[in-house]
Amino acid sequence: MAEPILSHTLANGLVLVAEPMEWLESAAFTLLVPAGCADDPADRCGLSSFTAEMVLRGAGPRDSRQLIQDLDNLGVERNDSVSESHTRFSGATLAENLPEALAIYADVVRRPHLPAGQLEAARQVMIQEWRAIEDEPAEKVMVELRRRHYPDPWGRPSQGELDALQTIAIEDVRRQFERRYAANGTILAVAGRFSWDRLKGLVEALFGDWATRDGAKVVDSPSPRKYAHLPFESNQTQIGIAYPSVPYRHPDYFQAWGAVGVLSGGMSARLFTEVRERRGLCYSVYATYHTLRDRGGVFCYAGTSADRAQETLDVTLHELERLKQGIESQELERLKARIKSALVMQQESSSGRSATIARDWYHLGRARSLDEVCGLVDALTHKTINAYLAEHPPGEFVVVTLGPRKLKVPDGIS
């Protein structure tokens, strides 16, 4: 029988949520700090990512080199990233090394050096990340698609804008850290082998006196929901299509997710079989679900040759429109088999579970167990998904293309 998911809220608002996985020898953590790119000042797009780069350049008693060395000595497999809502620090290590790893990251988010002497090195890292997106046409078209699908600032790219990255000063970084790195709104998720009582005591000792900050309310402004073409001299064309959907916390989320899984998610899915295999129109095609806290979207991509781009766009849009007619029971059964395989594999991953329960807590205010998710998947039927599609048919499409020439977008599509 699976262990229950445990939670504890510190007096300063930081939430600890943890799932015991006693059969593992590892433990993993995901630390979500409420410093997302949606909160970047309009003229400093990329500041949250810049700040995340800087906080790792020395913290507490360690300079940049010693911090990296100590994490390596603990065997911490780590990652950091910035989303629209959070800066995310994560790591996995042997269970016995978890306390030391958490202590280092407490220094990172609470006592970083933010050394002015490292600012230009950090700037070059950020510019290289920006250029990596600019040099990858498929990534570039999807970045622009998100910008046009969501209202500003929720569609902003986390890597920022070149002009802003070139002008960010150390005072901007320090101000952003003081504004956004705080206990309230922070979620620490742990999964793997640990003692709950010891973990609670450790987190209280490391984070219990962390200060709180007033959270600034993000004000939305309308997105440019219309067709956009990005000129690019190439023999290929990249196509992005997005349409609105419900967010993760919506009661119908799993119905919406199931419909997208029929579209994409395997070589038997509709987009792969109809657009790529049967017609040979493109070398890559997929659809994926993305959710913010209060809104969501389905994002589709197709990469094709320039001379077949118009047909690829037309056929892909046709498949999205055809989804309104519903799915068949055998399509759902194939999808369920893939989902359950993924859930079983997640039982062996402390990193996967820590990320999932952190996400759950942010969106739901609680964490779902794997058994609960399996139950929600089992409850899906083609009839329940079809009822959802009848009420929420794909539509209000936004299209972005990148290539040598514009495409013709059907009437009625943004």
C-alpha positions, -999 to 999 in steps of 0.1 A, spaced: 0 0 0 14 34 -10 24 58 18 2 89 23 14 122 10 23 145 40 23 182 43 33 209 67 30 247 65 55 268 83 44 299 102 59 321 74 39 304 47 64 281 32 48 247 24 66 214 28 49 185 9 65 151 9 58 116 -4 76 87 13 90 61 -12 107 38 13 117 12 -13 142 37 -29 177 46 -18 173 81 -31 155 113 -22 147 142 -45 134 177 -39 118 204 -60 119 240 -46 95 264 -62 102 301 -54 76 326 -65 99 345 -89 85 337 -124 91 356 -156 55 369 -156 67 392 -128 96 407 -148 94 444 -154 83 451 -189 117 467 -198 137 439 -180 122 408 -197 145 379 -186 153 394 -151 140 363 -132 162 340 -153 192 363 -149 186 364 -111 184 325 -110 217 324 -128 232 348 -103 220 332 -70 240 300 -80 272 320 -82 281 317 -45 258 315 -14 263 313 24 299 304 32 306 291 -3 319 309 -34 307 298 -68 334 272 -72 329 257 -37 291 256 -41 294 235 -73 321 213 -58 301 206 -26 270 196 -46 291 174 -68 307 157 -38 271 149 -25 263 134 -59 234 158 -64 219 156 -99 204 190 -102 186 214 -124 171 249 -124 146 267 -146 122 296 -147 86 294 -156 59 321 -158 52 316 -121 83 302 -104 120 298 -103 125 261 -98 155 244 -82 156 206 -81 179 179 -71 182 142 -64 208 124 -44 213 95 -20 188 97 8 215 102 34 228 133 16 194 150 14 199 172 46 232 186 33 218 193 -1 188 211 13 211 232 35 231 243 5 199 253 -14 186 272 17 217 293 13 211 297 -24 176 311 -21 182 330 12 218 341 13 232 344 -23 263 365 -28 250 381 -61 286 391 -68 289 422 -91 321 407 -105 302 377 -119 275 398 -136 291 399 -171 298 362 -171 262 356 -162 251 380 -189 270 360 -215 253 328 -203 219 344 -207 227 358 -241 239 324 -253 206 309 -241 187 335 -260 207 329 -291 202 291 -288 164 298 -292 169 322 -320 190 297 -338 164 269 -335 135 277 -358 111 251 -341 117 266 -307 114 302 -320 80 296 -336 66 280 -304 80 309 -282 61 334 -305 30 311 -304 29 313 -266 33 350 -266 3 354 -289 -19 328 -272 -17 340 -236 -23 376 -224 9 395 -215 28 389 -193 19 352 -192 32 344 -226 66 360 -222 97 339 -229 117 330 -198 150 336 -216 140 372 -220 148 397 -247 182 406 -260 179 444 -254 169 438 -218 196 412 -211 222 437 -224 210 464 -200 203 445 -167 225 458 -139 235 443 -106 210 466 -88 182 451 -109 192 416 -99 195 425 -62 161 443 -63 144 413 -80 159 390 -53 147 412 -25 112 415 -40 105 379 -50 126 354 -30 105 349 1 90 322 22 53 329 15 44 314 -19 74 290 -18 68 252 -21 93 226 -11 84 191 -23 104 160 -13 100 124 -25 120 93 -17 133 78 15 133 101 45 121 104 81 91 127 82 98 141 117 134 147 109 126 163 76 100 187 92 126 197 118 152 202 92 130 224 71 119 244 101 156 250 110 166 260 75 136 280 64 116 288 96 129 324 100 129 332 63 112 366 58 80 371 39 73 397 11 42 414 -2 33 398 -35 27 421 -64 -4 414 -84 2 407 -121 -20 427 -144 -30 411 -177 -31 429 -210 -47 414 -242 -25 392 -264 -22 398 -301 -43 368 -311 -38 369 -348 -18 351 -375 18 360 -375 45 351 -400 82 352 -391 103 355 -423 132 331 -424 151 320 -455 150 282 -454 138 252 -474 116 244 -444 86 260 -427 77 257 -390 40 258 -381 26 265 -347 -11 264 -338 -27 270 -304 -62 270 -290 -76 277 -255 -83 249 -230 -91 245 -193 -64 247 -166 -51 218 -145 -73 226 -116 -105 225 -137 -128 195 -130 -127 186 -167 -89 187 -170 -85 150 -175 -112 150 -202 -93 177 -220 -60 160 -215 -74 127 -228 -86 144 -260 -51 159 -266 -36 124 -259 -57 110 -288 -43 138 -310 -6 132 -301 14 110 -278 25 80 -299 28 66 -334 -9 56 -334 -21 91 -325 -41 111 -350 -16 138 -359 12 113 -365 -8 89 -385 -28 114 -406 -3 142 -412 30 124 -411 25 88 -420 -5 87 -443 2 118 -463 40 122 -457 36 159 -452 60 166 -424 90 153 -405 76 162 -371 42 169 -357 28 169 -322 3 185 -298 10 192 -261 -10 205 -232 2 235 -212 -15 250 -182 -12 281 -161 -30 284 -129 -61 301 -143 -60 292 -180 -46 266 -203 -38 259 -239 -31 232 -265 0 239 -285 6 221 -318 37 220 -340 45 208 -375 78 210 -393 77 206 -430 92 216 -463 84 250 -476 66 236 -507 43 214 -486 37 239 -458 3 251 -469 -11 216 -472 4 207 -438 -13 236 -422 -46 228 -439 -45 191 -429 -34 198 -393 -62 223 -388 -86 198 -403 -75 172 -377 -81 197 -349 -115 205 -363 -123 168 -367 -117 163 -330 -150 181 -324 -167 150 -338 -154 129 -309 -130 100 -303 -134 63 -305 -132 38 -276 -101 20 -290 -82 53 -293 -88 59 -256 -77 24 -246 -44 29 -264 -40 62 -246 -48 47 -212 -21 20 -217 5 47 -224 -6 68 -194 -5 39 -170 30 29 -183 42 64 -175 26 63 -140 42 29 -132 76 43 -143 70 74 -121 68 51 -91 105 44 -95 115 81 -98 118 103 -67 126 132 -90 94 127 -110 73 125 -79 88 155 -62 81 176 -93 46 163 -96 35 169 -60 51 204 -61 30 212 -92 -1 197 -77 2 218 -46 6 250 -66 -24 243 -88 -47 224 -64 -35 233 -28 -30 195 -23 -11 167 -39 -27 138 -57 -14 103 -51 -6 80 -80 -36 58 -70 -59 88 -72 -45 97 -107 -49 61 -118 -85 63 -107 -91 95 -126 -76 79 -157 -96 47 -153 -128 69 -151 -122 83 -185 -145 70 -213 -149 80 -249 -183 92 -239 -171 115 -212 -144 129 -234 -169 134 -263 -192 152 -240 -164 175 -230 -155 181 -267 -191 189 -275 -190 216 -248 -154 228 -254 -147 222 -291 -112 232 -304 -115 267 -318 -102 302 -316 -70 290 -332 -39 312 -332 -14 304 -360 23 313 -362 45 303 -391 83 307 -397 97 302 -431 103 318 -465 67 329 -472 34 335 -456 6 308 -457 -31 313 -463 -50 310 -430 -87 300 -434 -113 326 -426 -124 326 -390 -90 316 -376 -69 342 -358 
